Amino acid sequence: MEQGAPMAFEELRSRLDRLLAEARRLTDPRQAAGGLHAALVETRVALGTIREAIATTSRELDAERRQLADAQRRGGLALGVGDGETAAIAERFQARHGERVVVLERKLAVQQDELVLVERDHAELSDAYRSARLGVPPAPPPSVTDDDLGLTGGAREEELDALRGRATREQMNAAVQAQLAALKARLGRQD
């Protein structure tokens, strides 16, 4: 986020985590609603701050792209008239503005990712707050997920397939053992 922003994303995340932990410890849903409301208000402020930062970064990126295009145009014109000194200066400006464009594009992407995370948190907090106001106890803390274990995408599917295969083999072995026991019983064998 931009410097001078009221609350950095990491600070917001830790503050929200603390507020939610406090709200979950309370047994009375209506008391928990107070903590959830505070977290909800902070999330709304953070959403506004992040959206402002995105708008500012977008304007800066547009300006840098225009300056890059100007430097490229000037460099081309200078080469066209054989002015090597102006072309060299334009090339330096192209490099500088090109680097700045790359940095601003990354910054904008990170800010947009932050916005998605905070919007999701806001939606979850809104649901939890509404539930708490109605007297429904807060949800328990999230358990360990596949993502926490690093089992994402293909890895998760491979792990699930392995578990299914293991379960199927165990079921087949049990069925074979049961059939074998039934045959032995019919034949009167006790091996």
Secondary structure by P-SEA (a helix, b strand, c coil): ccccccccaaaaaaaaaaaaaaaaacccaaaaaaaaaaaaaaaaaaaaaaaaaaaaaaaaaaaaaaaaaaaaaaaaaaaaacaaaaaaaaaaaaaaaaaaaaaaaaaaaaaaaaaaaaaaaaaaaaaaaaaaaaccccccccccccccccccaaaaaaaaaaaaaaaaaaaaaaaaaaaaaaaaaaacccc
